[in-house]
Amino acid sequence: MSAPLDQSRAPILEGLADYHRRSRYGFTPPGHRQGRGADPRTIEVLGADVFRGDVLASAGLDDRLSRNGYLEDAQKLMAEAVGADHAFYSTCGSSLSVKAAILSVTRGEGEILISRDAHKSVTAGLVLSGLQPRWIRPSWDARLHLAHPPSPESVEAMWQRHPDASAALITSPTPYGTCADIAAIAEICHRRGKPLIIDEAWGAHLPFHDDLPTWAMDAGADICVVSVHKMGMGLEQGSIYHLQGDLVDPVRLKQCADVLATTSANVLIYAAMDGWRRQMVEHGHDLISRTLQLVHEVREQIDEMPGLHVLGDELLGAEASHELDPLHVLIDVSGLGISGYQAADWLRTEASIDMGLSDATRIEATLSLADDETSLSLLTDSLTALSAAAPAFPETPPVRRPNPEQLELPTVLLPRDAFFGPVEVVPAIDAAGRIAAEQITPYPPGIPVVLPGERINAAVVDYLTSGVAAGMVIPDAADPDITTIRVVRDELSTRPGED
Ligand SMILES: Cc1ncc(COP(=O)(O)O)c(C=O)c1O
């Protein structure tokens, strides 16, 4: 066993401090030369330190051969801190990390089991990889109109139907903070010698406290992907993919990320992840304990406000989620007679606060370790004001939400073939029965309602068009208003047998 590493070190931050101490000057990108060339008006808004820390990673921060090993060492410290065999830093968000994970477990063709509540960055990986998705059914909650993570039984059933699939991929926590029974699912996959990938984009903090849902590596997952900017203290786009066991080749995983990644990784993003790991190792437990205490109080306070309800117990239990991260404060606003979209818009305009998620009936405050009494009072005061203002809100058109069966569109073409093949643009009203050639994703939470290769139905078109009329945002569709939809021009081929 190797000696424990010194977790009080932060190699990338130390390297950056050394860079400044030596007054290094690069005749290399970035051309702004640590801000010397940047427009003063830009610096006035961004701050000089942003440019000062923005240096080239190799032949800049580290030498041409990366002989100081800043990044390597930071990744080793990270892996040790969370009990993984390997940790790889990415500056391209979990959007890249999940794609690298998907590519690493395949041979560029074949099948993969994926929970249909996957984020659009995961499903975009299907377009890139050419894989045939075999959809694991999440536990659709018809009453709450949301998807809980899939049960171990549904994963087992899918392996029985598709034993040749290369891996299973599950999202846990979901953007609602609900978590799968990862240990049981890992056991099912490993019995077949197949790897389990967990998209844990919302779970960066989980390894650092026992009162939070189980961390995917502890539960036996092979790869897990986290966004450090979501629930950690990283800068936007900071993501880590962790690996353990021998079912996935670390070299292949790293090379799959390399084919997708930028060659100009942002040192600021690396450095923030490095500092966050040290902070978590040294203070994470205390910070999380304090936050959890505050979160439980604030959840109760909000739940007692007229017309508001904080979802909690109803998200857990049989056929629902295994665990819940209470930092996701999911608030039903329908008791105020308003939509989540109206609530989020009013809170932004009138109270200058932004919510993590909004849908037809809910808003979500995603809390973090940075929140304290002051920020939580801002939240509760703003929600009290929302409650008082809501009766004067105009009526919004209803969102006609499909039932779970209607949401399960059959996949009849490979996502890649549908996306890259000949397309035509049809009025949304005529899209029912056609095969989608684009991804259509209400954002947030970013779970596609329609994927390339799926046969669209009328209920889903009605959901999207009524949703847009009520305030739903669909940034990835060619026509975000959903008056038209891109569909496959000729039904070239169909691949029967999808769920
Ligand atoms: C479940 C899930 N996976 C992956 C991603 C992509 O993460 P990133 O924003 O770090 O690229 C998101 C983003 O919201 C997400 O919610």
The ligand as an SDF file (V2000), in Angstrom:
LIG
                    3D

 16 16  0  0  0  0  0  0  0  0999 V2000
  -27.6150   15.1900  -14.7920 C   0  0  0  0  0  0  0  0  0  0  0  0
  -26.6810   16.0680  -15.5420 C   0  0  0  0  0  0  0  0  0  0  0  0
  -25.6510   15.5000  -16.2090 N   0  0  0  0  0  0  0  0  0  0  0  0
  -24.7590   16.2420  -16.8990 C   0  0  0  0  0  0  0  0  0  0  0  0
  -24.8720   17.6100  -16.9540 C   0  0  0  0  0  0  0  0  0  0  0  0
  -23.8680   18.3950  -17.7340 C   0  0  0  0  0  0  0  0  0  0  0  0
  -23.0230   19.0360  -16.8180 O   0  0  0  0  0  0  0  0  0  0  0  0
  -22.1210   20.3130  -17.1650 P   0  0  0  0  0  0  0  0  0  0  0  0
  -23.0110   21.4960  -17.0200 O   0  0  0  0  0  0  0  0  0  0  0  0
  -21.0590   20.2660  -16.1050 O   0  0  0  0  0  0  0  0  0  0  0  0
  -21.5880   20.1620  -18.5200 O   0  0  0  0  0  0  0  0  0  0  0  0
  -25.9330   18.2410  -16.2790 C   0  0  0  0  0  0  0  0  0  0  0  0
  -26.0830   19.7080  -16.3350 C   0  0  0  0  0  0  0  0  0  0  0  0
  -27.0050   20.2910  -15.8340 O   0  0  0  0  0  0  0  0  0  0  0  0
  -26.8610   17.4490  -15.5590 C   0  0  0  0  0  0  0  0  0  0  0  0
  -27.8970   17.9940  -14.9100 O   0  0  0  0  0  0  0  0  0  0  0  0
  1  2  1  0
  2  3  1  0
  2 15  2  0
  3  4  2  0
  4  5  1  0
  5  6  1  0
  5 12  2  0
  6  7  1  0
  7  8  1  0
  8  9  2  0
  8 10  1  0
  8 11  1  0
 12 13  1  0
 12 15  1  0
 13 14  2  0
 15 16  1  0
M  END
$$$$
